């Protein structure tokens, strides 16, 4: 089968569309994890060594928000995987 330049950019079926969405969500999850562990975690550990502060509480809340967002995105990815399996 020969794939032309215009055909390769089109989505042939629903399975392919879901696969592209899944890959996009995985990239977002990876970025969230890297930021959470490399950015926020280091700041939290430095601030926690100094003792309690309003900035520390704010960063900890931000970490929780990122954790919940990551959890929701991973659950959506699992749902999409189930849909792909059923197709």
C-alpha positions as CSV (number, residue, x, y, z in Angstrom):
1,X,0.0,0.0,0.0
2,X,1.4,3.4,-0.9
3,X,0.7,6.3,1.5
4,X,0.7,9.7,-0.1
5,X,1.6,12.9,1.7
6,X,-2.0,13.9,2.2
7,X,-3.2,10.5,3.3
8,X,-0.6,10.2,6.1
9,X,-1.9,13.3,7.9
10,X,-5.5,12.2,7.9
11,X,-7.0,10.1,10.6
12,X,-8.2,6.8,9.0
13,X,-10.4,5.7,11.9
14,X,-11.6,6.3,15.4
15,X,-8.8,4.1,16.9
16,X,-6.2,6.4,15.4
17,X,-7.8,9.5,16.8
18,X,-8.0,8.0,20.3
19,X,-4.4,6.9,20.0
20,X,-3.3,10.5,19.1
21,X,-5.3,11.9,22.0
22,X,-3.8,9.3,24.4
23,X,-0.3,10.2,23.3
24,X,-1.0,13.9,23.8
25,X,-2.3,13.3,27.3
26,X,0.7,11.2,28.1
27,X,3.0,14.1,27.1
28,X,1.0,16.4,29.4
29,X,1.2,13.9,32.3
30,X,5.0,13.6,31.8
31,X,5.4,17.4,31.8
32,X,3.3,17.6,35.0
33,X,5.4,14.9,36.7
34,X,8.7,16.5,35.8
35,X,7.5,19.9,37.0
36,X,6.1,18.5,40.2
37,X,9.2,16.5,41.1
38,X,12.0,18.7,39.7
39,X,10.5,22.1,40.4
40,X,8.0,22.0,43.2
41,X,9.5,19.2,45.3
42,X,12.9,20.9,45.5
43,X,11.3,24.2,46.5
44,X,9.2,22.4,49.2
45,X,12.2,20.6,50.6
46,X,14.2,23.8,50.9
47,X,11.3,25.7,52.5
48,X,10.5,22.8,54.9
49,X,14.0,22.8,56.2
50,X,13.5,26.5,57.3
51,X,10.3,25.7,59.1
52,X,6.6,26.4,58.6
53,X,5.7,29.3,56.4
54,X,2.7,30.5,54.3
55,X,4.8,30.0,51.1
56,X,5.4,26.4,52.1
57,X,1.7,25.8,52.6
58,X,1.0,27.4,49.2
59,X,3.5,25.1,47.4
60,X,2.2,22.0,49.2
61,X,-1.4,22.9,48.0
62,X,0.0,23.4,44.5
63,X,1.6,19.9,44.7
64,X,-1.7,18.4,45.7
65,X,-3.5,20.2,42.8
66,X,-0.9,18.8,40.3
67,X,-1.3,15.3,41.8
68,X,-5.1,15.4,41.4
69,X,-4.7,16.7,37.8
70,X,-2.3,13.9,37.0
71,X,-4.6,11.3,38.5
72,X,-7.5,12.5,36.5
73,X,-5.4,12.6,33.3
74,X,-4.2,9.0,33.9
75,X,-7.7,7.8,34.5
76,X,-8.8,9.4,31.2
77,X,-5.9,7.6,29.5
78,X,-7.1,4.3,31.0
79,X,-10.6,5.0,29.8
80,X,-9.4,5.7,26.3
81,X,-7.3,2.5,26.4
82,X,-10.5,0.6,27.3
83,X,-12.4,2.2,24.4
84,X,-9.5,1.4,22.0
85,X,-9.6,-2.2,23.2
86,X,-13.4,-2.4,22.6
87,X,-13.2,-1.0,19.1
